């Protein structure tokens, strides 16, 4: 089953590359804004993008980041006509975009089921639910421990977020993020590298946020 999911993921990526349009963006460059017409779905080949909203005061509120080998702009799948968030590029990025009809037609030709196509959307929902869970914690250490636990790459135990990016998503300030990370390093829970955090003890992180009664599946 796992290998089948990998193959389907590769097939979907190839459909974007064969039938979609390629785009490149520089750091900070706008990809689309909230209320723009929603015409295409995007696939990230290289880089990272950010979804955000503007407050009444015009401040940017970061909702989440999206990494390589993931899609965004899924409003078109749900037949939503306008963009619900704004998205810009965090790094130098390479994307492919495709309209819903072209994507669905070629998925059908390639025998990719709707269920497999929806996997990326389900993963997005899971990611958003993780962020909502993160927001419920009051103490910074609990909030950060949950963020690292839920955003840790399962193969390499790596969290590829900068201190500033973690702060923007969790609602902590950058100084608090750095202070808590240093505390986790001293406890042997993580190690820090340039733009990368390695989790050394996931159970230890879970012990921090489980202390207020949160239960893992």
ChimeraX commands (.cxc) that place a marker at each C-alpha (Angstrom):
marker #1 position 0.00,0.00,0.00 radius 0.5
marker #1 position 2.81,2.42,0.91 radius 0.5
marker #1 position 4.65,1.75,-2.36 radius 0.5
marker #1 position 1.40,2.24,-4.29 radius 0.5
marker #1 position 0.93,5.66,-2.65 radius 0.5
marker #1 position 4.47,6.66,-3.57 radius 0.5
marker #1 position 3.93,5.62,-7.21 radius 0.5
marker #1 position 0.67,7.58,-7.40 radius 0.5
marker #1 position 2.42,10.62,-5.95 radius 0.5
marker #1 position 5.09,10.37,-8.63 radius 0.5
marker #1 position 2.46,10.01,-11.35 radius 0.5
marker #1 position 0.59,13.12,-10.19 radius 0.5
marker #1 position 3.86,15.08,-10.14 radius 0.5
marker #1 position 4.56,13.96,-13.72 radius 0.5
marker #1 position 1.11,15.14,-14.84 radius 0.5
marker #1 position 1.89,18.60,-13.48 radius 0.5
marker #1 position 5.23,18.62,-15.30 radius 0.5
marker #1 position 3.91,17.27,-18.62 radius 0.5
marker #1 position 0.67,19.23,-18.91 radius 0.5
marker #1 position 1.11,22.20,-16.57 radius 0.5
marker #1 position 2.87,25.55,-16.77 radius 0.5
marker #1 position 6.20,26.13,-15.05 radius 0.5
marker #1 position 6.78,29.20,-12.85 radius 0.5
marker #1 position 9.78,30.48,-10.90 radius 0.5
marker #1 position 9.57,32.87,-7.96 radius 0.5
marker #1 position 12.08,34.80,-5.88 radius 0.5
marker #1 position 11.89,35.11,-2.07 radius 0.5
marker #1 position 8.99,37.37,-1.07 radius 0.5
marker #1 position 7.41,37.34,-4.54 radius 0.5
marker #1 position 3.60,37.10,-4.62 radius 0.5
marker #1 position 2.07,33.99,-6.21 radius 0.5
marker #1 position -1.56,34.96,-5.72 radius 0.5
marker #1 position -3.64,37.11,-3.38 radius 0.5
marker #1 position -6.80,36.45,-1.46 radius 0.5
marker #1 position -9.91,37.02,-3.62 radius 0.5
marker #1 position -7.98,36.48,-6.86 radius 0.5
marker #1 position -9.75,34.15,-9.30 radius 0.5
marker #1 position -8.95,30.52,-8.48 radius 0.5
marker #1 position -8.09,28.91,-11.80 radius 0.5
marker #1 position -5.17,26.54,-11.17 radius 0.5
marker #1 position -3.69,24.12,-8.67 radius 0.5
marker #1 position 0.05,24.37,-7.91 radius 0.5
marker #1 position 2.71,21.72,-7.29 radius 0.5
marker #1 position 6.02,22.67,-5.63 radius 0.5
marker #1 position 9.07,21.13,-7.29 radius 0.5
marker #1 position 11.59,23.23,-5.42 radius 0.5
marker #1 position 11.39,25.70,-2.53 radius 0.5
marker #1 position 8.85,26.69,0.11 radius 0.5
marker #1 position 5.80,28.96,0.00 radius 0.5
marker #1 position 3.77,30.69,2.68 radius 0.5
marker #1 position 0.00,31.07,3.07 radius 0.5
marker #1 position -1.15,34.12,5.01 radius 0.5
marker #1 position -3.96,36.61,5.63 radius 0.5
marker #1 position -3.97,40.33,6.35 radius 0.5
marker #1 position -5.38,41.68,9.60 radius 0.5
marker #1 position -7.61,44.76,9.73 radius 0.5
marker #1 position -4.46,46.76,10.46 radius 0.5
marker #1 position -2.73,45.38,7.38 radius 0.5
marker #1 position -0.41,43.07,9.35 radius 0.5
marker #1 position 0.44,39.73,7.74 radius 0.5
marker #1 position -0.75,36.70,9.72 radius 0.5
marker #1 position 1.15,33.59,8.63 radius 0.5
marker #1 position -1.10,30.52,8.54 radius 0.5
marker #1 position 1.31,27.82,7.40 radius 0.5
marker #1 position 4.23,26.97,5.13 radius 0.5
marker #1 position 4.11,24.46,2.27 radius 0.5
marker #1 position 7.18,22.48,1.23 radius 0.5
marker #1 position 8.45,20.65,-1.85 radius 0.5
marker #1 position 6.39,17.80,-3.36 radius 0.5
marker #1 position 3.14,19.28,-2.05 radius 0.5
marker #1 position 0.24,21.05,-3.75 radius 0.5
marker #1 position -1.60,24.25,-2.86 radius 0.5
marker #1 position -4.39,26.33,-4.32 radius 0.5
marker #1 position -6.88,23.49,-3.92 radius 0.5
marker #1 position -9.91,25.80,-4.06 radius 0.5
marker #1 position -10.39,24.69,-7.68 radius 0.5
marker #1 position -10.95,21.07,-6.61 radius 0.5
marker #1 position -13.79,22.21,-4.33 radius 0.5
marker #1 position -15.18,24.49,-7.09 radius 0.5
marker #1 position -14.44,27.61,-5.02 radius 0.5
marker #1 position -14.13,30.54,-7.41 radius 0.5
marker #1 position -11.89,32.90,-5.39 radius 0.5
marker #1 position -8.67,32.40,-3.45 radius 0.5
marker #1 position -9.24,32.09,0.30 radius 0.5
marker #1 position -5.68,33.05,1.32 radius 0.5
marker #1 position -2.67,34.90,-0.08 radius 0.5
marker #1 position 0.46,32.94,-0.98 radius 0.5
marker #1 position 4.02,34.15,-1.56 radius 0.5
marker #1 position 7.36,32.44,-2.06 radius 0.5
marker #1 position 9.68,32.11,0.94 radius 0.5
marker #1 position 12.70,30.89,-1.04 radius 0.5
marker #1 position 13.70,30.65,-4.69 radius 0.5
marker #1 position 10.92,28.36,-5.86 radius 0.5
marker #1 position 9.95,26.36,-8.92 radius 0.5
marker #1 position 6.26,25.50,-9.33 radius 0.5
marker #1 position 3.99,23.89,-11.88 radius 0.5
marker #1 position 0.36,24.98,-12.23 radius 0.5
marker #1 position -2.51,23.16,-13.91 radius 0.5
marker #1 position -6.23,23.71,-14.29 radius 0.5
marker #1 position -8.70,21.28,-12.70 radius 0.5
marker #1 position -10.04,19.79,-15.95 radius 0.5
marker #1 position -6.59,19.00,-17.34 radius 0.5
marker #1 position -5.53,17.47,-14.02 radius 0.5
marker #1 position -8.63,15.29,-13.67 radius 0.5
marker #1 position -8.59,14.14,-17.31 radius 0.5
marker #1 position -4.96,13.03,-17.14 radius 0.5
marker #1 position -5.39,11.41,-13.73 radius 0.5
marker #1 position -8.18,9.35,-15.28 radius 0.5
marker #1 position -5.98,8.39,-18.25 radius 0.5
marker #1 position -3.20,7.37,-15.85 radius 0.5
marker #1 position -5.61,5.34,-13.68 radius 0.5
marker #1 position -5.04,7.57,-10.68 radius 0.5
marker #1 position -8.11,7.36,-8.46 radius 0.5
marker #1 position -9.87,10.36,-6.96 radius 0.5
marker #1 position -8.91,8.97,-3.56 radius 0.5
marker #1 position -5.22,9.17,-4.41 radius 0.5
marker #1 position -5.64,12.65,-5.85 radius 0.5
marker #1 position -7.32,13.77,-2.63 radius 0.5
marker #1 position -4.44,12.54,-0.46 radius 0.5
marker #1 position -2.61,15.85,-0.70 radius 0.5
marker #1 position -5.77,17.70,0.35 radius 0.5
marker #1 position -6.24,15.37,3.31 radius 0.5
marker #1 position -2.62,15.94,4.31 radius 0.5
marker #1 position -3.32,19.70,4.23 radius 0.5
marker #1 position -6.27,19.20,6.59 radius 0.5
marker #1 position -4.08,17.16,8.94 radius 0.5
marker #1 position -1.45,19.91,8.89 radius 0.5
marker #1 position -4.06,22.57,9.73 radius 0.5
marker #1 position -5.45,20.46,12.56 radius 0.5
marker #1 position -1.92,20.15,13.96 radius 0.5
marker #1 position -1.60,23.95,13.92 radius 0.5
marker #1 position -4.93,24.30,15.72 radius 0.5
marker #1 position -3.74,21.84,18.36 radius 0.5
marker #1 position -0.52,23.81,18.69 radius 0.5
marker #1 position -2.48,27.01,19.33 radius 0.5
marker #1 position -4.37,25.52,22.28 radius 0.5
marker #1 position -1.24,25.30,24.44 radius 0.5
marker #1 position -0.61,28.22,26.76 radius 0.5
marker #1 position 3.02,27.70,27.78 radius 0.5
marker #1 position 5.64,28.36,25.10 radius 0.5
marker #1 position 7.57,25.15,25.83 radius 0.5
marker #1 position 4.42,23.06,25.37 radius 0.5
marker #1 position 3.52,24.88,22.18 radius 0.5
marker #1 position 7.02,24.53,20.72 radius 0.5
marker #1 position 7.35,20.88,21.76 radius 0.5
marker #1 position 4.12,20.03,19.97 radius 0.5
marker #1 position 5.15,21.99,16.88 radius 0.5
marker #1 position 8.48,20.16,16.64 radius 0.5
marker #1 position 6.83,16.80,17.31 radius 0.5
marker #1 position 4.14,17.24,14.63 radius 0.5
marker #1 position 6.46,18.81,12.01 radius 0.5
marker #1 position 9.31,16.35,12.36 radius 0.5
marker #1 position 10.20,14.49,9.16 radius 0.5
marker #1 position 9.53,10.82,9.93 radius 0.5
marker #1 position 12.57,9.56,8.00 radius 0.5
marker #1 position 15.30,11.97,9.11 radius 0.5
marker #1 position 13.76,13.40,12.32 radius 0.5
marker #1 position 14.42,16.86,10.91 radius 0.5
marker #1 position 12.34,20.05,11.22 radius 0.5
marker #1 position 13.29,22.42,8.38 radius 0.5
marker #1 position 12.03,25.71,9.82 radius 0.5
marker #1 position 13.96,28.81,10.86 radius 0.5
marker #1 position 13.37,30.40,14.27 radius 0.5
marker #1 position 11.48,33.22,12.60 radius 0.5
marker #1 position 9.20,30.85,10.70 radius 0.5
marker #1 position 8.42,28.87,13.84 radius 0.5
marker #1 position 7.57,32.11,15.63 radius 0.5
marker #1 position 5.22,33.29,12.87 radius 0.5
marker #1 position 3.26,30.02,12.80 radius 0.5
marker #1 position 3.06,29.35,16.55 radius 0.5
marker #1 position 2.38,32.95,17.61 radius 0.5
marker #1 position 5.50,33.02,19.79 radius 0.5
marker #1 position 8.07,35.77,19.40 radius 0.5
marker #1 position 11.47,34.94,17.96 radius 0.5
marker #1 position 13.33,35.47,21.25 radius 0.5
marker #1 position 11.02,33.01,23.04 radius 0.5
marker #1 position 11.50,30.44,20.27 radius 0.5
marker #1 position 15.29,30.68,20.52 radius 0.5
marker #1 position 15.21,30.51,24.32 radius 0.5
marker #1 position 12.98,27.42,24.34 radius 0.5
marker #1 position 15.02,25.71,21.61 radius 0.5
marker #1 position 18.20,26.27,23.60 radius 0.5
marker #1 position 16.46,24.72,26.60 radius 0.5
marker #1 position 15.54,21.67,24.52 radius 0.5
marker #1 position 19.16,21.38,23.34 radius 0.5
marker #1 position 20.36,21.37,26.96 radius 0.5
marker #1 position 17.88,18.62,27.78 radius 0.5
marker #1 position 19.11,16.50,24.86 radius 0.5
marker #1 position 15.77,16.64,23.04 radius 0.5
marker #1 position 17.06,18.32,19.87 radius 0.5
marker #1 position 20.19,19.54,18.14 radius 0.5
marker #1 position 20.32,22.78,16.13 radius 0.5
marker #1 position 21.91,23.43,12.76 radius 0.5
marker #1 position 21.61,26.16,10.14 radius 0.5
marker #1 position 17.91,26.40,9.15 radius 0.5
marker #1 position 17.41,22.86,10.45 radius 0.5
marker #1 position 16.53,21.25,13.77 radius 0.5
marker #1 position 17.12,17.55,14.42 radius 0.5
marker #1 position 14.82,15.86,16.92 radius 0.5
marker #1 position 16.78,13.47,19.12 radius 0.5
marker #1 position 14.03,12.42,21.52 radius 0.5
marker #1 position 10.43,12.56,20.25 radius 0.5
marker #1 position 9.10,10.85,23.38 radius 0.5
marker #1 position 10.76,13.56,25.47 radius 0.5
marker #1 position 8.98,16.26,23.45 radius 0.5
marker #1 position 5.67,14.41,23.85 radius 0.5
marker #1 position 6.17,14.30,27.61 radius 0.5
marker #1 position 6.23,18.12,27.65 radius 0.5
marker #1 position 2.88,18.73,25.95 radius 0.5
marker #1 position 1.23,15.53,27.24 radius 0.5
marker #1 position 1.62,16.97,30.72 radius 0.5
marker #1 position -1.57,18.99,30.24 radius 0.5
marker #1 position -3.62,16.01,29.17 radius 0.5
marker #1 position -3.19,15.95,25.39 radius 0.5
marker #1 position -3.32,12.39,24.10 radius 0.5
marker #1 position -1.61,11.16,20.94 radius 0.5
marker #1 position -3.36,8.78,18.53 radius 0.5
marker link #1:1,2 radius 0.2
marker link #1:2,3 radius 0.2
marker link #1:3,4 radius 0.2
marker link #1:4,5 radius 0.2
marker link #1:5,6 radius 0.2
marker link #1:6,7 radius 0.2
marker link #1:7,8 radius 0.2
marker link #1:8,9 radius 0.2
marker link #1:9,10 radius 0.2
marker link #1:10,11 radius 0.2
marker link #1:11,12 radius 0.2
marker link #1:12,13 radius 0.2
marker link #1:13,14 radius 0.2
marker link #1:14,15 radius 0.2
marker link #1:15,16 radius 0.2
marker link #1:16,17 radius 0.2
marker link #1:17,18 radius 0.2
marker link #1:18,19 radius 0.2
marker link #1:19,20 radius 0.2
marker link #1:20,21 radius 0.2
marker link #1:21,22 radius 0.2
marker link #1:22,23 radius 0.2
marker link #1:23,24 radius 0.2
marker link #1:24,25 radius 0.2
marker link #1:25,26 radius 0.2
marker link #1:26,27 radius 0.2
marker link #1:27,28 radius 0.2
marker link #1:28,29 radius 0.2
marker link #1:29,30 radius 0.2
marker link #1:30,31 radius 0.2
marker link #1:31,32 radius 0.2
marker link #1:32,33 radius 0.2
marker link #1:33,34 radius 0.2
marker link #1:34,35 radius 0.2
marker link #1:35,36 radius 0.2
marker link #1:36,37 radius 0.2
marker link #1:37,38 radius 0.2
marker link #1:38,39 radius 0.2
marker link #1:39,40 radius 0.2
marker link #1:40,41 radius 0.2
marker link #1:41,42 radius 0.2
marker link #1:42,43 radius 0.2
marker link #1:43,44 radius 0.2
marker link #1:44,45 radius 0.2
marker link #1:45,46 radius 0.2
marker link #1:46,47 radius 0.2
marker link #1:47,48 radius 0.2
marker link #1:48,49 radius 0.2
marker link #1:49,50 radius 0.2
marker link #1:50,51 radius 0.2
marker link #1:51,52 radius 0.2
marker link #1:52,53 radius 0.2
marker link #1:53,54 radius 0.2
marker link #1:54,55 radius 0.2
marker link #1:55,56 radius 0.2
marker link #1:56,57 radius 0.2
marker link #1:57,58 radius 0.2
marker link #1:58,59 radius 0.2
marker link #1:59,60 radius 0.2
marker link #1:60,61 radius 0.2
marker link #1:61,62 radius 0.2
marker link #1:62,63 radius 0.2
marker link #1:63,64 radius 0.2
marker link #1:64,65 radius 0.2
marker link #1:65,66 radius 0.2
marker link #1:66,67 radius 0.2
marker link #1:67,68 radius 0.2
marker link #1:68,69 radius 0.2
marker link #1:69,70 radius 0.2
marker link #1:70,71 radius 0.2
marker link #1:71,72 radius 0.2
marker link #1:72,73 radius 0.2
marker link #1:73,74 radius 0.2
marker link #1:74,75 radius 0.2
marker link #1:75,76 radius 0.2
marker link #1:76,77 radius 0.2
marker link #1:77,78 radius 0.2
marker link #1:78,79 radius 0.2
marker link #1:79,80 radius 0.2
marker link #1:80,81 radius 0.2
marker link #1:81,82 radius 0.2
marker link #1:82,83 radius 0.2
marker link #1:83,84 radius 0.2
marker link #1:84,85 radius 0.2
marker link #1:85,86 radius 0.2
marker link #1:86,87 radius 0.2
marker link #1:87,88 radius 0.2
marker link #1:88,89 radius 0.2
marker link #1:89,90 radius 0.2
marker link #1:90,91 radius 0.2
marker link #1:91,92 radius 0.2
marker link #1:92,93 radius 0.2
marker link #1:93,94 radius 0.2
marker link #1:94,95 radius 0.2
marker link #1:95,96 radius 0.2
marker link #1:96,97 radius 0.2
marker link #1:97,98 radius 0.2
marker link #1:98,99 radius 0.2
marker link #1:99,100 radius 0.2
marker link #1:100,101 radius 0.2
marker link #1:101,102 radius 0.2
marker link #1:102,103 radius 0.2
marker link #1:103,104 radius 0.2
marker link #1:104,105 radius 0.2
marker link #1:105,106 radius 0.2
marker link #1:106,107 radius 0.2
marker link #1:107,108 radius 0.2
marker link #1:108,109 radius 0.2
marker link #1:109,110 radius 0.2
marker link #1:110,111 radius 0.2
marker link #1:111,112 radius 0.2
marker link #1:112,113 radius 0.2
marker link #1:113,114 radius 0.2
marker link #1:114,115 radius 0.2
marker link #1:115,116 radius 0.2
marker link #1:116,117 radius 0.2
marker link #1:117,118 radius 0.2
marker link #1:118,119 radius 0.2
marker link #1:119,120 radius 0.2
marker link #1:120,121 radius 0.2
marker link #1:121,122 radius 0.2
marker link #1:122,123 radius 0.2
marker link #1:123,124 radius 0.2
marker link #1:124,125 radius 0.2
marker link #1:125,126 radius 0.2
marker link #1:126,127 radius 0.2
marker link #1:127,128 radius 0.2
marker link #1:128,129 radius 0.2
marker link #1:129,130 radius 0.2
marker link #1:130,131 radius 0.2
marker link #1:131,132 radius 0.2
marker link #1:132,133 radius 0.2
marker link #1:133,134 radius 0.2
marker link #1:134,135 radius 0.2
marker link #1:135,136 radius 0.2
marker link #1:136,137 radius 0.2
marker link #1:137,138 radius 0.2
marker link #1:138,139 radius 0.2
marker link #1:139,140 radius 0.2
marker link #1:140,141 radius 0.2
marker link #1:141,142 radius 0.2
marker link #1:142,143 radius 0.2
marker link #1:143,144 radius 0.2
marker link #1:144,145 radius 0.2
marker link #1:145,146 radius 0.2
marker link #1:146,147 radius 0.2
marker link #1:147,148 radius 0.2
marker link #1:148,149 radius 0.2
marker link #1:149,150 radius 0.2
marker link #1:150,151 radius 0.2
marker link #1:151,152 radius 0.2
marker link #1:152,153 radius 0.2
marker link #1:153,154 radius 0.2
marker link #1:154,155 radius 0.2
marker link #1:155,156 radius 0.2
marker link #1:156,157 radius 0.2
marker link #1:157,158 radius 0.2
marker link #1:158,159 radius 0.2
marker link #1:159,160 radius 0.2
marker link #1:160,161 radius 0.2
marker link #1:161,162 radius 0.2
marker link #1:162,163 radius 0.2
marker link #1:163,164 radius 0.2
marker link #1:164,165 radius 0.2
marker link #1:165,166 radius 0.2
marker link #1:166,167 radius 0.2
marker link #1:167,168 radius 0.2
marker link #1:168,169 radius 0.2
marker link #1:169,170 radius 0.2
marker link #1:170,171 radius 0.2
marker link #1:171,172 radius 0.2
marker link #1:172,173 radius 0.2
marker link #1:173,174 radius 0.2
marker link #1:174,175 radius 0.2
marker link #1:175,176 radius 0.2
marker link #1:176,177 radius 0.2
marker link #1:177,178 radius 0.2
marker link #1:178,179 radius 0.2
marker link #1:179,180 radius 0.2
marker link #1:180,181 radius 0.2
marker link #1:181,182 radius 0.2
marker link #1:182,183 radius 0.2
marker link #1:183,184 radius 0.2
marker link #1:184,185 radius 0.2
marker link #1:185,186 radius 0.2
marker link #1:186,187 radius 0.2
marker link #1:187,188 radius 0.2
marker link #1:188,189 radius 0.2
marker link #1:189,190 radius 0.2
marker link #1:190,191 radius 0.2
marker link #1:191,192 radius 0.2
marker link #1:192,193 radius 0.2
marker link #1:193,194 radius 0.2
marker link #1:194,195 radius 0.2
marker link #1:195,196 radius 0.2
marker link #1:196,197 radius 0.2
marker link #1:197,198 radius 0.2
marker link #1:198,199 radius 0.2
marker link #1:199,200 radius 0.2
marker link #1:200,201 radius 0.2
marker link #1:201,202 radius 0.2
marker link #1:202,203 radius 0.2
marker link #1:203,204 radius 0.2
marker link #1:204,205 radius 0.2
marker link #1:205,206 radius 0.2
marker link #1:206,207 radius 0.2
marker link #1:207,208 radius 0.2
marker link #1:208,209 radius 0.2
marker link #1:209,210 radius 0.2
marker link #1:210,211 radius 0.2
marker link #1:211,212 radius 0.2
marker link #1:212,213 radius 0.2
marker link #1:213,214 radius 0.2
marker link #1:214,215 radius 0.2
marker link #1:215,216 radius 0.2
marker link #1:216,217 radius 0.2
view
